[in-house]
Amino acid sequence: VTEPPPEPCLTQNLDEELAVFSWIGEIEKVLMEDDNFDHRVATQPILDDDFLVDLLVDSPPCSGGVVLRNRYAVVRSREKKKMYVKDLQMKSRYLEGVCRGLNRVLQCFIDENQALQIFVSSSI
């Protein structure tokens, strides 16, 4: 059996209700904008099997071809590492933005809580 959701607490003043509803709409807008950010961030997956495979060489180190292959493998490994670091930096910037957005929402909740406490204490 599902229960209907609880009714929201309504205030006595219509202006306060409208302010609360517009404030909630603003929070929903901020949170929805954060969800849309995922589509703008292009990440490149790095397969675990391919990450270090270029560093492994099976031939003996006496030939000149092995040295060239090792140098080429090192260069490719460094390029992959740069891409991986760039991807992590992009994710870090995204998460910092999410954190800033959540801090703004938290500050709104703190401000609303203080306003409601003042309203309740003045109406008693």
C-alpha positions in Angstrom: 0.0 0.0 0.0 1.5 3.3 -1.0 0.8 6.4 1.1 0.3 9.8 -0.5 3.2 12.2 0.0 2.7 14.5 3.0 1.2 17.9 2.3 3.7 20.8 2.3 3.7 23.1 5.3 1.8 26.2 4.2 2.4 29.6 5.8 -0.3 32.1 6.8 1.0 34.8 4.5 0.5 34.3 0.7 3.6 36.4 -0.1 5.8 34.1 2.0 4.3 31.1 0.2 5.1 32.6 -3.2 8.7 33.4 -2.0 9.2 29.8 -0.8 7.9 28.3 -4.0 10.0 30.6 -6.2 13.0 29.8 -4.0 12.4 26.0 -4.5 12.1 26.5 -8.2 15.4 28.3 -8.2 17.1 25.4 -6.4 15.5 22.9 -8.8 16.8 24.9 -11.7 20.4 25.0 -10.3 20.3 21.2 -9.7 18.9 20.5 -13.2 21.6 22.7 -14.8 24.3 20.6 -13.0 22.7 17.4 -14.5 23.0 18.8 -18.0 26.8 19.5 -17.6 27.6 15.8 -18.1 26.7 16.0 -21.8 29.1 18.9 -22.4 32.1 17.1 -20.9 33.9 14.8 -23.3 36.0 12.1 -21.5 38.2 9.6 -23.2 38.0 6.1 -21.6 41.3 4.4 -21.0 41.2 0.6 -21.1 43.1 -1.1 -18.3 44.6 -3.7 -20.6 46.0 -1.2 -23.0 47.4 1.2 -20.4 50.8 -0.5 -19.8 50.9 -3.0 -22.6 53.2 -0.8 -24.6 55.9 -1.0 -21.9 56.2 -4.8 -22.1 58.7 -6.1 -24.7 59.3 -9.8 -25.2 62.4 -9.6 -27.5 66.0 -9.6 -26.1 67.4 -6.1 -25.5 70.5 -6.6 -27.7 69.0 -5.5 -31.0 68.6 -1.8 -32.1 64.9 -2.4 -33.0 64.1 -3.1 -29.4 65.5 0.2 -28.3 63.4 2.0 -30.8 60.3 0.1 -29.9 60.9 0.9 -26.2 61.3 4.6 -27.0 58.2 4.5 -29.0 56.4 2.7 -26.2 57.6 5.3 -23.6 56.4 8.1 -25.8 52.9 6.5 -26.3 52.7 5.8 -22.5 53.5 9.5 -21.7 50.8 10.6 -24.2 48.3 8.3 -22.5 49.3 9.6 -19.1 48.8 13.2 -20.3 45.4 12.4 -21.6 44.5 10.6 -18.4 45.7 13.6 -16.3 43.8 16.0 -18.5 40.6 13.9 -18.1 41.1 13.9 -14.3 41.6 17.7 -14.3 38.4 18.2 -16.3 36.5 15.9 -13.9 38.0 17.8 -10.9 36.8 21.2 -12.3 33.3 19.7 -12.9 33.1 18.4 -9.3 34.4 21.7 -7.9 31.5 23.4 -9.8 29.0 20.9 -8.3 30.5 21.6 -4.9 30.1 25.4 -5.3 26.5 24.9 -6.4 25.7 22.7 -3.4 27.3 25.2 -1.1 25.0 27.9 -2.6 22.0 25.6 -2.0 23.2 25.0 1.5 23.5 28.7 2.2 20.0 29.2 0.9 18.7 26.6 3.3 20.6 28.2 6.2 19.1 31.6 5.3 15.6 30.2 5.0 16.0 28.4 8.3 17.0 31.6 10.0 14.2 33.5 8.4 11.7 30.9 9.5 13.1 30.9 13.1 12.7 34.7 13.2 9.2 34.4 11.8 8.2 31.7 14.3 9.7 33.6 17.2 7.9 36.8 16.2 4.5 35.1 15.8 4.6 33.5 19.3 
